[in-house]
């Protein structure tokens, strides 16, 4: 993933929102680690998907909401582990 891509920037913003006290570490790690940038981009994508879950058919909403929430928590844990 290109450091200057829209997805990379959204990913850094998502990770920094989640861990505001670690924003400098997030940026530093992202500058040198493409895999880390990808995890952050995945977090941003999962947050976007969660935000749009109410547009899904009613019978799918709760299941998808739970999936996206679990995905977000898993990605956030992975990001935190990369930073500590």
Residue frames as a rotation matrix with the C-alpha (Angstrom) as fourth column:
UNK 1
0.585 0.811 0.000 0.00
0.811 -0.585 0.000 0.00
0.000 0.000 -1.000 0.00
UNK 2
-0.179 -0.601 0.779 1.31
0.566 -0.710 -0.418 3.40
0.804 0.366 0.468 -0.93
UNK 3
-0.607 -0.153 -0.780 1.98
0.778 -0.316 -0.544 5.65
-0.163 -0.936 0.311 2.06
UNK 4
-0.920 0.204 -0.334 0.24
-0.226 -0.974 0.026 8.52
-0.321 0.099 0.942 0.29
UNK 5
-0.710 0.701 -0.070 -2.84
0.290 0.381 0.878 6.54
0.642 0.602 -0.474 -0.72
UNK 6
-0.164 0.774 0.611 -6.25
-0.661 -0.546 0.515 7.55
0.732 -0.320 0.601 0.55
UNK 7
0.668 0.443 -0.598 -6.63
0.030 0.787 0.616 4.20
0.744 -0.429 0.513 2.34
UNK 8
-0.188 -0.823 -0.535 -3.33
0.766 0.218 -0.605 4.62
0.615 -0.524 0.589 4.17
UNK 9
-0.792 -0.081 0.604 -4.31
-0.173 -0.920 -0.351 8.08
0.585 -0.383 0.715 5.38
UNK 10
0.244 0.948 0.203 -7.73
-0.646 0.003 0.764 6.87
0.724 -0.317 0.613 6.52
UNK 11
0.486 -0.124 -0.865 -6.04
0.424 0.899 0.110 3.98
0.764 -0.420 0.489 8.28
UNK 12
-0.624 -0.771 -0.132 -3.68
0.541 -0.304 -0.784 6.25
0.564 -0.560 0.607 10.19
UNK 13
-0.536 0.518 0.666 -6.59
-0.597 -0.791 0.135 8.46
0.597 -0.325 0.734 11.17
UNK 14
0.527 0.774 -0.352 -8.60
-0.325 0.566 0.758 5.45
0.785 -0.285 0.550 12.37
UNK 15
0.167 -0.552 -0.817 -5.71
0.724 0.631 -0.279 4.09
0.669 -0.545 0.505 14.42
UNK 16
-0.813 -0.514 0.273 -5.00
0.243 -0.727 -0.643 7.53
0.529 -0.457 0.715 15.89
UNK 17
-0.083 0.864 0.496 -8.66
-0.683 -0.412 0.603 7.98
0.726 -0.289 0.625 16.86
UNK 18
0.676 0.348 -0.649 -8.53
0.078 0.842 0.533 4.62
0.733 -0.411 0.542 18.60
UNK 19
0.417 -0.646 -0.639 -5.21
0.907 0.250 0.339 5.32
-0.059 -0.721 0.690 20.32
UNK 20
0.875 0.009 0.484 -4.78
0.167 -0.944 -0.285 9.10
0.454 0.330 -0.828 20.49
UNK 21
0.773 -0.614 0.158 -1.93
-0.439 -0.337 0.833 8.92
-0.459 -0.713 -0.530 23.01
UNK 22
0.083 -0.741 0.667 0.01
0.325 0.652 0.685 6.69
-0.942 0.160 0.295 20.60
UNK 23
0.909 0.416 0.000 -0.50
0.130 -0.285 -0.950 8.79
-0.395 0.864 -0.313 17.47
UNK 24
0.417 -0.829 -0.371 3.21
-0.888 -0.460 0.030 9.62
-0.195 0.317 -0.928 17.12
UNK 25
-0.434 -0.536 0.724 4.13
-0.400 0.835 0.378 5.94
-0.807 -0.125 -0.577 17.46
UNK 26
0.397 0.676 0.621 1.44
0.363 0.506 -0.783 5.06
-0.843 0.536 -0.044 14.91
UNK 27
0.925 -0.052 -0.377 2.81
-0.334 -0.587 -0.738 7.52
-0.183 0.808 -0.560 12.39
UNK 28
0.020 -1.000 0.016 6.40
-0.938 -0.013 0.346 6.44
-0.346 -0.022 -0.938 12.99
UNK 29
-0.331 -0.092 0.939 5.55
-0.062 0.995 0.076 2.75
-0.942 -0.033 -0.335 12.60
UNK 30
0.653 0.694 0.304 3.48
0.289 0.143 -0.947 3.43
-0.700 0.706 -0.107 9.50
UNK 31
0.602 -0.487 -0.632 6.35
-0.733 -0.650 -0.198 5.25
-0.315 0.583 -0.749 7.83
UNK 32
-0.377 -0.910 -0.171 8.46
-0.922 0.351 0.164 2.11
-0.089 0.219 -0.972 7.86
UNK 33
-0.840 0.095 0.534 6.01
-0.047 0.968 -0.246 -0.81
-0.541 -0.232 -0.809 7.96
UNK 34
-0.714 0.560 -0.420 3.70
-0.592 -0.163 0.789 -1.52
0.374 0.812 0.448 5.04
UNK 35
-0.542 0.511 -0.667 2.02
0.480 0.840 0.254 -4.39
0.690 -0.182 -0.701 6.88
UNK 36
-0.644 0.267 -0.717 1.16
0.634 -0.339 -0.695 -2.05
-0.429 -0.902 0.049 9.76
UNK 37
-0.803 0.359 -0.475 -0.31
-0.499 -0.841 0.208 0.46
-0.325 0.405 0.855 7.29
UNK 38
-0.649 0.555 -0.520 -2.44
-0.219 0.518 0.827 -2.35
0.729 0.650 -0.214 5.88
UNK 39
-0.539 0.435 -0.721 -3.77
0.812 0.496 -0.308 -3.26
0.223 -0.751 -0.621 9.32
UNK 40
-0.696 0.250 -0.673 -4.65
0.182 -0.845 -0.502 0.38
-0.695 -0.472 0.543 9.94
UNK 41
-0.771 0.423 -0.476 -6.38
-0.627 -0.374 0.684 0.59
0.111 0.825 0.553 6.54
UNK 42
-0.592 0.561 -0.579 -8.35
0.322 0.823 0.468 -2.56
0.739 0.091 -0.668 7.39
UNK 43
-0.611 0.347 -0.711 -9.44
0.711 -0.153 -0.686 -0.89
-0.347 -0.925 -0.154 10.63
UNK 44
-0.743 0.325 -0.585 -10.69
-0.385 -0.923 -0.024 2.14
-0.548 0.208 0.810 8.71
UNK 45
-0.706 0.482 -0.519 -12.56
-0.417 0.309 0.855 -0.12
0.572 0.820 -0.017 6.26
UNK 46
-0.572 0.487 -0.660 -14.18
0.685 0.727 -0.057 -2.04
0.452 -0.484 -0.749 9.12
UNK 47
-0.662 0.324 -0.676 -15.25
0.374 -0.639 -0.672 1.21
-0.650 -0.697 0.302 10.79
UNK 48
-0.749 0.386 -0.538 -16.76
-0.648 -0.596 0.475 2.41
-0.137 0.704 0.697 7.52
UNK 49
-0.639 0.511 -0.576 -18.60
0.007 0.752 0.659 -0.87
0.769 0.417 -0.484 7.11
UNK 50
-0.607 0.404 -0.684 -19.93
0.793 0.264 -0.549 -0.68
-0.041 -0.876 -0.481 10.67
UNK 51
-0.744 0.286 -0.603 -21.13
-0.079 -0.935 -0.346 2.88
-0.663 -0.209 0.719 10.09
UNK 52
-0.580 0.518 -0.629 -23.15
-0.804 -0.240 0.544 1.74
0.131 0.821 0.555 7.08
UNK 53
-0.989 0.144 -0.037 -24.62
0.147 0.979 -0.144 -1.42
0.015 -0.148 -0.989 8.60
UNK 54
-0.421 0.889 -0.180 -28.03
0.060 -0.171 -0.983 0.24
-0.905 -0.424 0.019 9.09
UNK 55
-0.164 0.327 -0.931 -28.40
-0.923 -0.383 0.028 0.40
-0.348 0.864 0.365 5.31
UNK 56
-0.944 -0.191 -0.268 -28.43
-0.272 0.910 0.313 -3.40
0.184 0.369 -0.911 5.12
UNK 57
-0.061 0.950 -0.307 -31.66
-0.233 0.285 0.930 -5.38
0.971 0.128 0.204 5.04
UNK 58
0.302 0.255 0.919 -33.06
-0.896 -0.254 0.364 -5.71
0.326 -0.933 0.152 8.57
UNK 59
0.986 0.165 0.032 -32.48
-0.165 0.925 0.343 -9.46
0.027 -0.343 0.939 8.77
UNK 60
0.470 -0.880 -0.073 -28.71
0.613 0.385 -0.689 -8.99
0.635 0.279 0.721 8.22
UNK 61
0.486 -0.270 0.831 -28.01
-0.296 -0.946 -0.134 -5.96
0.822 -0.181 -0.540 10.40
UNK 62
0.774 -0.145 0.616 -27.32
-0.621 0.013 0.784 -7.47
-0.122 -0.989 -0.080 13.81
UNK 63
0.793 -0.507 0.337 -25.18
0.487 0.861 0.150 -10.29
-0.366 0.045 0.930 12.47
UNK 64
0.391 -0.654 0.648 -23.09
0.644 -0.309 -0.700 -7.93
0.657 0.691 0.301 10.35
UNK 65
0.632 -0.128 0.764 -22.88
-0.474 -0.844 0.250 -5.38
0.613 -0.520 -0.595 13.17
UNK 66
0.855 -0.301 0.423 -21.44
-0.252 0.473 0.844 -8.06
-0.454 -0.828 0.328 15.47
UNK 67
0.624 -0.642 0.445 -18.99
0.778 0.563 -0.279 -9.20
-0.071 0.520 0.851 12.76
UNK 68
0.372 -0.475 0.798 -17.73
0.307 -0.749 -0.588 -5.67
0.876 0.463 -0.133 12.12
UNK 69
0.739 -0.083 0.668 -17.46
-0.609 -0.507 0.610 -4.89
0.288 -0.858 -0.426 15.85
UNK 70
0.821 -0.461 0.337 -15.43
0.175 0.765 0.620 -8.08
-0.543 -0.450 0.709 16.40
UNK 71
0.492 -0.641 0.589 -13.25
0.811 0.092 -0.577 -7.24
0.315 0.762 0.565 13.41
UNK 72
0.525 -0.251 0.813 -12.61
-0.175 -0.967 -0.185 -3.73
0.833 -0.045 -0.552 14.75
UNK 73
0.828 -0.199 0.525 -11.67
-0.533 0.011 0.846 -5.04
-0.174 -0.980 -0.097 18.18
UNK 74
0.724 -0.565 0.396 -9.34
0.543 0.821 0.178 -7.63
-0.426 0.086 0.901 16.67
UNK 75
0.402 -0.564 0.721 -7.62
0.656 -0.372 -0.657 -5.10
0.639 0.737 0.220 14.42
UNK 76
0.657 -0.132 0.742 -7.31
-0.454 -0.855 0.250 -2.61
0.602 -0.501 -0.622 17.28
UNK 77
0.856 -0.358 0.373 -5.66
-0.166 0.493 0.854 -5.28
-0.490 -0.793 0.363 19.43
UNK 78
0.556 -0.656 0.510 -3.28
0.827 0.497 -0.263 -6.12
-0.081 0.569 0.819 16.60
UNK 79
0.459 -0.356 0.814 -2.36
0.186 -0.857 -0.480 -2.45
0.869 0.372 -0.328 16.20
UNK 80
0.788 -0.128 0.602 -1.79
-0.591 -0.427 0.684 -2.07
0.170 -0.895 -0.412 19.93
UNK 81
0.790 -0.513 0.337 0.43
0.274 0.786 0.554 -5.16
-0.549 -0.346 0.761 19.98
UNK 82
0.469 -0.626 0.624 2.51
0.780 -0.039 -0.625 -3.71
0.415 0.779 0.469 17.14
UNK 83
0.405 -0.230 0.885 3.06
-0.123 -0.973 -0.196 -0.56
0.906 -0.029 -0.422 19.18
UNK 84
0.714 -0.107 0.692 4.02
-0.700 -0.124 0.703 -2.11
0.011 -0.986 -0.164 22.50
